[in-house]
């Protein structure tokens, strides 16, 4: 599935040497996507796969998402530092050494899906694809999970596409 015509992937990602070096993997092949999905035990959302085909992991220009309840980060939003790429090479990629399974196994995040974005707290909160309602092959919701608040889960968006489209600049939340 290609990205919808009204989504501008060129201006979605921050262009920086740091982001490319720390987060971006080569474009994922169909074979790699199948392997990662098999290892994770979940089918990745079509929009996520299409976005990763434009740039496979990195730092978005807009990094804040509004919430209707307070989180450990702020009263009205969460922030992310990156979106994980599909692969094994970069440490924060889905199957990297600090990827989704690491966060579930070592940091004891709930086994409800796939960790797709990290937050500025260095592991104390993160963003996950939540497959509890849809099952491992369905369209997951996107949730924020706060380790510091007994792994409290906050619904962010009904789909990954809605999450990405809802990201706002930091300036939207400045006092």
N, CA, C and O of each residue as an XYZ file, in Angstrom:
700
protein
N       0.846     -1.189      0.000
C       0.000      0.000      0.000
C       0.885      1.243      0.000
O       1.739      1.381      0.875
N       0.705      2.136     -0.943
C       1.424      3.421     -0.893
C       0.755      4.358      0.111
O      -0.386      4.139      0.515
N       1.468      5.387      0.500
C       0.885      6.395      1.380
C      -0.228      7.132      0.653
O      -0.169      7.286     -0.567
N      -1.241      7.590      1.380
C      -2.300      8.380      0.749
C      -1.724      9.624      0.068
O      -0.735     10.189      0.535
N      -2.337     10.041     -1.018
C      -1.826     11.178     -1.799
C      -1.741     12.461     -0.984
O      -0.938     13.337     -1.303
N      -2.551     12.589      0.060
C      -2.560     13.829      0.833
C      -1.584     13.808      2.016
O      -1.621     14.696      2.868
N      -0.719     12.803      2.065
C       0.283     12.749      3.136
C       1.656     13.081      2.558
O       2.113     12.421      1.625
N       2.314     14.100      3.107
C       3.596     14.571      2.599
C       4.739     13.960      3.410
O       5.189     14.541      4.398
N       5.200     12.793      2.988
C       6.266     12.093      3.704
C       7.594     12.843      3.617
O       8.420     12.731      4.523
N       7.812     13.600      2.550
C       9.066     14.350      2.399
C       9.274     15.354      3.521
O      10.402     15.577      3.960
N       8.190     15.956      3.986
C       8.293     16.958      5.038
C       7.935     16.411      6.419
O       7.901     17.159      7.396
N       7.672     15.121      6.496
C       7.340     14.496      7.772
C       8.590     14.281      8.626
O       8.564     14.467      9.843
N       9.683     13.888      7.971
C      10.903     13.509      8.686
C      11.867     14.683      8.840
O      12.007     15.507      7.936
N      12.532     14.751      9.998
C      13.612     15.704     10.226
C      14.846     15.191      9.481
O      15.180     14.009      9.560
N      15.503     16.069      8.777
C      16.740     15.693      8.093
C      17.921     16.080      8.967
O      18.240     17.259      9.115
N      18.561     15.082      9.539
C      19.764     15.346     10.331
C      20.663     14.125     10.267
O      20.201     12.991     10.140
N      21.952     14.386     10.359
C      22.910     13.279     10.375
C      22.664     12.377     11.578
O      22.765     11.154     11.478
N      22.340     12.992     12.722
C      22.081     12.211     13.934
C      20.919     11.238     13.723
O      21.044     10.049     14.017
N      19.796     11.737     13.217
C      18.619     10.881     13.019
C      18.938      9.743     12.064
O      18.568      8.596     12.314
N      19.621     10.056     10.975
C      19.968      9.024     10.004
C      20.889      7.976     10.621
O      20.693      6.778     10.418
N      21.875      8.418     11.361
C      22.853      7.495     11.955
C      22.238      6.647     13.071
O      22.523      5.454     13.168
N      21.412      7.246     13.901
C      20.880      6.554     15.071
C      19.639      5.714     14.792
O      19.409      4.715     15.472
N      18.834      6.104     13.800
C      17.522      5.472     13.660
C      17.187      4.889     12.292
O      16.377      3.965     12.211
N      17.775      5.392     11.229
C      17.306      5.033      9.896
C      18.022      3.813      9.335
O      19.249      3.777      9.240
N      17.226      2.816      8.966
C      17.723      1.602      8.323
C      17.473      1.711      6.818
O      16.725      2.588      6.385
N      18.083      0.842      6.020
C      17.762      0.818      4.591
C      16.273      0.521      4.385
O      15.639     -0.052      5.272
N      15.706      0.895      3.243
C      14.288      0.608      2.994
C      13.994     -0.884      3.187
O      14.774     -1.731      2.753
N      12.874     -1.203      3.834
C      12.584     -2.610      4.119
C      12.073     -3.352      2.882
O      11.212     -2.854      2.156
N      12.608     -4.528      2.658
C      12.108     -5.398      1.586
C      10.877     -6.142      2.093
O      10.631     -6.201      3.298
N      10.113     -6.704      1.175
C       8.961     -7.512      1.569
C       9.406     -8.662      2.475
O       8.727     -8.997      3.446
N      10.556     -9.263      2.144
C      11.073    -10.379      2.937
C      11.411     -9.931      4.362
O      11.088    -10.629      5.324
N      12.059     -8.773      4.501
C      12.399     -8.263      5.825
C      11.134     -7.968      6.627
O      11.066     -8.283      7.815
N      10.148     -7.376      5.994
C       8.889     -7.069      6.690
C       8.260     -8.359      7.211
O       7.831     -8.417      8.363
N       8.202     -9.384      6.377
C       7.629    -10.672      6.809
C       8.421    -11.265      7.977
O       7.837    -11.799      8.920
N       9.743    -11.169      7.911
C      10.594    -11.715      8.984
C      10.365    -10.966     10.297
O      10.221    -11.592     11.347
N      10.330     -9.644     10.246
C      10.102     -8.846     11.449
C       8.711     -9.138     12.013
O       8.561     -9.314     13.222
N       7.703     -9.190     11.159
C       6.350     -9.506     11.630
C       6.310    -10.886     12.289
O       5.659    -11.057     13.319
N       6.992    -11.861     11.710
C       7.026    -13.207     12.289
C       7.727    -13.181     13.650
O       7.260    -13.808     14.602
N       8.833    -12.463     13.741
C       9.560    -12.396     15.013
C       8.763    -11.672     16.091
O       8.813    -12.051     17.261
N       8.032    -10.637     15.705
C       7.226     -9.882     16.665
C       5.910    -10.578     16.991
O       5.366    -10.410     18.082
N       5.402    -11.359     16.044
C       4.113    -12.026     16.236
C       2.921    -11.155     15.897
O       1.797    -11.458     16.297
N       3.151    -10.078     15.165
C       2.081     -9.144     14.801
C       2.257     -8.671     13.363
O       3.378     -8.497     12.885
N       1.125     -8.466     12.680
C       1.127     -7.841     11.358
C       1.216     -6.337     11.559
O       0.424     -5.760     12.304
N       2.167     -5.705     10.903
C       2.340     -4.260     11.033
C       1.283     -3.525     10.209
O       0.904     -3.992      9.135
N       0.809     -2.394     10.695
C      -0.202     -1.626      9.950
C       0.314     -1.198      8.578
O       1.488     -0.862      8.426
N      -0.566     -1.213      7.586
C      -0.196     -0.833      6.223
C       0.409      0.566      6.161
O       1.398      0.777      5.459
N      -0.165      1.520      6.882
C       0.338      2.889      6.850
C       1.748      2.953      7.432
O       2.601      3.672      6.912
N       1.994      2.216      8.492
C       3.334      2.178      9.089
C       4.344      1.640      8.079
O       5.411      2.225      7.895
N       4.011      0.527      7.424
C       4.909     -0.065      6.428
C       5.153      0.929      5.290
O       6.292      1.110      4.861
N       4.098      1.569      4.803
C       4.246      2.541      3.713
C       5.128      3.709      4.143
O       5.954      4.177      3.359
N       4.966      4.183      5.371
C       5.793      5.278      5.878
C       7.255      4.841      5.983
O       8.156      5.615      5.660
N       7.495      3.615      6.430
C       8.868      3.122      6.557
C       9.519      2.910      5.193
O      10.746      2.908      5.090
N       8.726      2.735      4.164
C       9.290      2.626      2.817
C       9.768      3.996      2.310
O      10.575      4.054      1.382
N       9.285      5.100      2.905
C       9.765      6.434      2.530
C      11.042      6.772      3.283
O      11.950      7.385      2.721
N      11.120      6.380      4.540
C      12.322      6.481      5.378
C      12.109      5.499      6.508
O      11.131      5.595      7.249
N      13.020      4.560      6.639
C      12.838      3.448      7.567
C      13.343      3.789      8.966
O      14.417      3.361      9.390
N      12.530      4.571      9.659
C      12.853      4.990     11.013
C      13.502      6.354     11.016
O      14.197      6.737     10.074
N      13.262      7.076     12.088
C      13.873      8.392     12.192
C      13.137      9.286     13.164
O      12.323      8.841     13.974
N      13.453     10.555     13.054
C      12.886     11.577     13.927
C      11.903     12.407     13.109
O      12.289     13.024     12.117
N      10.630     12.427     13.520
C       9.686     13.281     12.792
C       9.902     14.757     13.110
O      10.452     15.100     14.157
N       9.473     15.618     12.212
C       9.537     17.057     12.444
C       8.645     17.415     13.630
O       9.061     18.149     14.526
N       7.428     16.899     13.633
C       6.487     17.143     14.730
C       6.572     15.970     15.710
O       6.454     14.813     15.307
N       6.774     16.268     16.984
C       7.049     15.213     17.956
C       6.097     15.178     19.151
O       6.346     14.449     20.111
N       5.028     15.939     19.109
C       4.083     15.959     20.237
C       2.707     15.477     19.795
O       2.272     15.732     18.672
N       2.033     14.776     20.702
C       0.684     14.303     20.408
C      -0.224     14.704     21.568
O       0.092     14.419     22.723
N      -1.354     15.367     21.276
C      -2.255     15.819     22.343
C      -2.946     14.655     23.048
O      -3.259     13.638     22.430
N      -3.178     14.818     24.341
C      -3.913     13.833     25.128
C      -5.073     14.514     25.838
O      -5.074     15.727     26.046
N      -6.045     13.716     26.198
C      -7.191     14.242     26.946
C      -7.016     14.050     28.440
O      -7.852     14.486     29.231
N      -5.924     13.394     28.826
C      -5.613     13.220     30.242
C      -4.134     13.506     30.462
O      -3.324     13.411     29.540
N      -3.801     13.853     31.686
C      -2.408     14.134     32.019
C      -1.588     12.845     31.941
O      -2.085     11.754     32.222
N      -0.339     12.995     31.558
C       0.600     11.877     31.554
C       1.802     12.276     32.405
O       1.861     13.397     32.910
N       2.742     11.379     32.562
C       3.956     11.706     33.297
C       4.771     12.784     32.612
O       5.654     13.379     33.229
N       4.483     13.045     31.334
C       5.232     14.046     30.580
C       4.614     15.437     30.718
O       5.320     16.413     30.970
N       3.285     15.522     30.551
C       2.621     16.833     30.580
C       1.138     16.642     30.847
O       0.624     15.524     30.811
N       0.461     17.745     31.113
C      -0.977     17.692     31.380
C      -1.810     17.444     30.136
O      -2.934     16.952     30.232
N      -1.263     17.784     28.946
C      -2.109     17.767     27.761
C      -1.483     17.123     26.524
O      -2.054     17.200     25.436
N      -0.306     16.483     26.678
C       0.326     15.860     25.510
C       1.438     14.904     25.931
O       1.860     14.875     27.087
N       1.894     14.128     24.961
C       3.113     13.336     25.119
C       4.098     13.815     24.064
O       3.721     14.506     23.118
N       5.348     13.447     24.232
C       6.370     13.765     23.234
C       7.094     12.479     22.860
O       7.247     11.575     23.681
N       7.538     12.411     21.609
C       8.344     11.287     21.165
C       9.683     11.800     20.665
O       9.810     12.963     20.280
N      10.674     10.930     20.675
C      11.982     11.312     20.155
C      12.255     10.676     18.803
O      13.077     11.178     18.036
N      11.565      9.563     18.501
C      11.773      8.902     17.212
C      10.671      7.887     16.966
O       9.902      7.535     17.861
N      10.620      7.428     15.720
C       9.753      6.317     15.335
C      10.677      5.195     14.860
O      11.564      5.414     14.036
N      10.458      4.013     15.383
C      11.317      2.861     15.084
C      11.170      2.399     13.652
O      10.072      2.390     13.095
N      12.289      2.014     13.063
C      12.288      1.443     11.729
C      12.058     -0.058     11.758
O      12.151     -0.693     12.808
N      11.761     -0.609     10.605
C      11.576     -2.048     10.450
C      12.946     -2.661     10.214
O      13.564     -2.414      9.179
N      13.418     -3.444     11.145
C      14.706     -4.069     10.955
C      15.360     -4.523     12.233
O      14.734     -4.606     13.290
N      16.645     -4.817     12.108
C      17.447     -5.394     13.182
C      18.735     -4.616     13.438
O      19.370     -4.799     14.476
N      19.127     -3.749     12.503
C      20.450     -3.113     12.559
C      20.576     -2.017     13.609
O      21.494     -2.049     14.429
N      19.677     -1.061     13.594
C      19.751      0.056     14.541
C      19.220     -0.417     15.894
O      18.277     -1.205     15.954
N      19.818      0.058     16.960
C      19.445     -0.452     18.283
C      17.976     -0.227     18.622
O      17.377     -1.046     19.319
N      17.379      0.875     18.140
C      15.971      1.155     18.445
C      15.007      0.701     17.355
O      13.817      1.005     17.431
N      15.487     -0.016     16.346
C      14.574     -0.576     15.341
C      13.663     -1.598     16.013
O      13.937     -2.045     17.127
N      12.596     -1.958     15.345
C      11.629     -2.869     15.955
C      12.275     -4.100     16.559
O      11.914     -4.509     17.662
N      13.223     -4.696     15.853
C      13.899     -5.900     16.350
C      15.355     -5.642     16.701
O      16.153     -6.578     16.740
N      15.713     -4.397     16.957
C      17.066     -4.045     17.369
C      17.312     -4.443     18.813
O      16.399     -4.885     19.510
N      18.557     -4.280     19.257
C      18.911     -4.703     20.611
C      18.119     -3.970     21.698
O      17.943     -4.510     22.790
N      17.642     -2.759     21.427
C      16.817     -2.009     22.382
C      15.388     -1.847     21.859
O      14.666     -0.947     22.288
N      14.993     -2.698     20.958
C      13.694     -2.614     20.300
C      12.540     -3.129     21.136
O      12.633     -3.237     22.359
N      11.472     -3.438     20.466
C      10.208     -3.778     21.093
C      10.315     -4.908     22.120
O       9.862     -4.756     23.255
N      10.902     -6.022     21.736
C      10.952     -7.168     22.656
C      11.827     -6.873     23.865
O      11.525     -7.323     24.970
N      12.910     -6.122     23.671
C      13.754     -5.720     24.788
C      12.949     -4.919     25.803
O      13.051     -5.161     27.005
N      12.150     -3.970     25.329
C      11.368     -3.132     26.244
C      10.331     -3.962     27.010
O      10.037     -3.673     28.170
N       9.789     -4.975     26.370
C       8.809     -5.844     27.038
C       9.516     -6.779     28.018
O       9.071     -6.931     29.155
N      10.604     -7.399     27.594
C      11.305     -8.368     28.441
C      12.079     -7.714     29.582
O      11.963     -8.138     30.732
N      12.854     -6.702     29.280
C      13.764     -6.130     30.276
C      13.147     -4.990     31.094
O      13.462     -4.839     32.274
N      12.284     -4.201     30.486
C      11.674     -3.082     31.197
C      10.270     -3.427     31.684
O       9.619     -2.618     32.345
N       9.812     -4.626     31.356
C       8.524     -5.165     31.814
C       7.309     -4.377     31.333
O       6.289     -4.297     32.017
N       7.443     -3.794     30.133
C       6.267     -3.175     29.527
C       5.260     -4.262     29.196
O       5.654     -5.406     28.968
N       3.967     -3.941     29.160
C       2.961     -4.974     28.912
C       3.091     -5.569     27.509
O       3.382     -4.856     26.549
N       2.879     -6.849     27.402
C       2.970     -7.565     26.121
C       1.646     -7.424     25.370
O       0.908     -8.392     25.184
N       1.367     -6.187     24.943
C       0.101     -5.889     24.265
C       0.310     -5.597     22.788
O      -0.655     -5.358     22.062
N       1.563     -5.613     22.335
C       1.821     -5.290     20.943
C       3.257     -4.945     20.672
O       4.170     -5.625     21.138
N       3.460     -3.877     19.908
C       4.772     -3.522     19.386
C       5.134     -2.088     19.790
O       4.342     -1.163     19.610
N       6.330     -1.920     20.333
C       6.839     -0.585     20.665
C       7.279      0.077     19.366
O       8.157     -0.438     18.674
N       6.669      1.231     19.026
C       6.997      1.910     17.762
C       7.642      3.280     17.926
O       8.161      3.832     16.956
N       7.620      3.834     19.121
C       8.219      5.161     19.307
C       8.750      5.282     20.729
O       8.129      4.822     21.687
N       9.917      5.915     20.840
C      10.431      6.174     22.169
C      10.133      7.622     22.550
O       9.779      8.451     21.712
N      10.288      7.889     23.826
C       9.962      9.199     24.367
C      11.207      9.797     25.015
O      12.179      9.077     25.245
N      11.201     11.094     25.314
C      12.390     11.749     25.881
C      12.807     11.242     27.258
O      13.875     11.618     27.743
N      12.016     10.418     27.889
C      12.305      9.955     29.253
C      13.323      8.823     29.316
O      13.593      8.301     30.397
N      13.885      8.439     28.192
C      14.910      7.383     28.141
C      14.400      6.045     28.657
O      15.061      5.381     29.455
N      13.221      5.660     28.193
C      12.692      4.341     28.528
C      11.608      4.319     29.579
O      11.015      3.266     29.815
N      11.325      5.438     30.219
C      10.330      5.451     31.281
C       8.901      5.639     30.781
O       7.948      5.535     31.553
N       8.758      5.914     29.500
C       7.461      5.869     28.829
C       7.731      5.677     27.347
O       8.824      5.967     26.858
N       6.730      5.189     26.642
C       6.892      4.909     25.216
C       5.540      4.799     24.545
O       4.498      4.869     25.197
N       5.569      4.624     23.214
C       4.355      4.511     22.422
C       4.333      3.125     21.792
O       5.333      2.659     21.246
N       3.161      2.466     21.880
C       3.013      1.105     21.376
C       1.817      0.987     20.443
O       0.841      1.730     20.552
N       1.920      0.032     19.522
C       0.759     -0.443     18.785
C       0.067     -1.433     19.703
O       0.695     -2.388     20.158
N      -1.209     -1.229     19.985
C      -1.962     -2.040     20.944
C      -2.907     -2.980     20.196
O      -3.889     -2.544     19.596
N      -2.598     -4.257     20.242
C      -3.363     -5.272     19.510
C      -4.395     -5.988     20.382
O      -4.982     -6.972     19.932
N      -4.635     -5.536     21.597
C      -5.550     -6.257     22.502
C      -6.942     -6.399     21.932
O      -7.560     -7.448     22.115
N      -7.457     -5.414     21.262
C      -8.821     -5.474     20.737
C      -8.892     -6.133     19.372
O      -9.846     -6.858     19.089
N      -7.909     -5.900     18.525
C      -7.979     -6.342     17.128
C      -7.315     -7.689     16.851
O      -7.531     -8.275     15.789
N      -6.520     -8.182     17.780
C      -5.779     -9.418     17.546
C      -4.519     -9.158     16.741
O      -4.330     -8.049     16.242
N      -3.645    -10.161     16.601
C      -2.320     -9.961     16.008
C      -2.301     -9.612     14.518
O      -1.263     -9.194     14.006
N      -3.407     -9.769     13.820
C      -3.429     -9.437     12.396
C      -4.331     -8.250     12.078
O      -4.490     -7.888     10.912
N      -4.919     -7.646     13.098
C      -5.840     -6.535     12.880
C      -5.143     -5.190     12.857
O      -3.914     -5.106     12.847
N      -5.949     -4.139     12.850
C      -5.459     -2.752     12.845
C      -5.371     -2.274     14.300
O      -6.400     -2.036     14.932
N      -4.152     -2.133     14.836
C      -4.014     -1.790     16.250
C      -4.250     -0.311     16.531
O      -4.051      0.552     15.676
N      -4.678     -0.055     17.755
C      -4.733      1.313     18.260
C      -3.309      1.712     18.659
O      -2.414      0.868     18.708
N      -3.108      2.994     18.940
C      -1.818      3.494     19.388
C      -1.998      4.027     20.805
O      -2.896      4.824     21.073
N      -1.128      3.574     21.707
C      -1.227      3.955     23.112
C       0.107      4.454     23.641
O       1.173      4.101     23.136
N       0.017      5.278     24.661
C       1.180      5.722     25.429
C       1.199      4.880     26.699
O       0.170      4.732     27.359
N       2.356      4.329     27.047
C       2.487      3.519     28.256
C       3.522      4.185     29.153
O       4.651      4.443     28.736
N       3.118      4.462     30.397
C       3.943      5.196     31.351
C       4.436      4.262     32.449
O       3.687      3.909     33.360
N       5.696      3.870     32.355
C       6.275      2.960     33.344
C       6.243      3.571     34.740
O       5.994      2.865     35.716
N       6.487      4.850     34.843
C       6.554      5.519     36.145
C       5.190      5.606     36.831
O       5.117      5.890     38.027
N       4.135      5.369     36.104
C       2.780      5.409     36.656
C       2.165      4.007     36.575
O       1.035      3.842     36.117
N       2.921      3.007     37.023
C       2.463      1.614     37.057
C       2.006      1.129     35.684
O       1.026      0.392     35.569
N       2.723      1.549     34.648
C       2.450      1.156     33.263
C       1.046      1.570     32.816
O       0.376      0.857     32.069
N       0.621      2.742     33.295
C      -0.686      3.266     32.877
C      -0.698      3.452     31.363
O       0.252      3.977     30.781
N      -1.781      3.016     30.738
C      -1.927      3.088     29.285
C      -2.951      4.147     28.919
O      -4.073      4.140     29.424
N      -2.563      5.050     28.045
C      -3.439      6.120     27.566
C      -3.656      5.930     26.069
O      -2.694      5.876     25.303
N      -4.905      5.830     25.655
C      -5.222      5.737     24.232
C      -4.868      7.060     23.564
O      -5.304      8.128     23.993
N      -4.062      6.965     22.495
C      -3.708      8.159     21.734
C      -4.526      8.266     20.456
O      -5.092      9.319     20.162
N      -4.587      7.174     19.695
C      -5.253      7.225     18.391
C      -5.769      5.831     18.028
O      -5.216      4.824     18.473
N      -6.834      5.777     17.215
C      -7.396      4.478     16.842
C      -6.543      3.712     15.831
O      -6.688      2.498     15.688
N      -5.648      4.426     15.126
C      -4.775      3.791     14.128
C      -3.419      4.494     14.133
O      -3.280      5.597     14.662
N      -2.427      3.841     13.539
C      -1.119      4.469     13.409
C      -1.195      5.694     12.498
O      -0.542      6.705     12.758
N      -1.980      5.605     11.445
C      -2.134      6.753     10.549
C      -2.688      7.956     11.302
O      -2.190      9.070     11.139
N      -3.714      7.744     12.124
C      -4.288      8.845     12.899
C      -3.256      9.412     13.874
O      -3.215     10.622     14.096
N      -2.426      8.551     14.453
C      -1.366      9.011     15.346
C      -0.382      9.910     14.592
O      -0.086     11.016     15.042
N       0.116      9.448     13.469
C       1.090     10.211     12.687
C       0.495     11.539     12.236
O       1.146     12.579     12.334
N      -0.733     11.507     11.744
C      -1.377     12.744     11.281
C      -1.674     13.707     12.432
O      -1.830     14.909     12.215
N      -1.752     13.179     13.654
C      -2.046     14.016     14.812
C      -0.832     14.599     15.497
O      -0.977     15.386     16.432
N       0.368     14.235     15.059
C       1.575     14.798     15.662
C       1.651     16.298     15.393
O       1.376     16.759     14.285
N       2.029     17.048     16.424
C       2.103     18.507     16.361
C       3.495     18.970     16.772
O       4.227     18.225     17.424
N       3.866     20.193     16.397
C       5.175     20.720     16.819
C       5.183     21.037     18.316
O       4.134     21.256     18.923
N       6.369     21.057     18.893
C       6.517     21.433     20.303
C       5.845     22.769     20.605
O       5.259     22.956     21.671
N       5.937     23.684     19.660
C       5.413     25.028     19.867
C       3.915     25.051     20.115
O       3.402     26.030     20.658
N       3.206     24.012     19.736
C       1.761     23.954     19.988
C       1.443     23.822     21.473
O       0.304     24.035     21.891
N       2.453     23.470     22.271
C       2.221     23.245     23.701
C       3.040     24.158     24.595
O       3.088     23.958     25.809
N       3.674     25.141     24.019
C       4.450     26.067     24.846
C       3.522     27.015     25.558
O       2.493     27.424     25.020
N       3.899     27.366     26.786
C       3.092     28.311     27.585
C       3.278     29.720     27.085
O       2.683     30.651     27.628
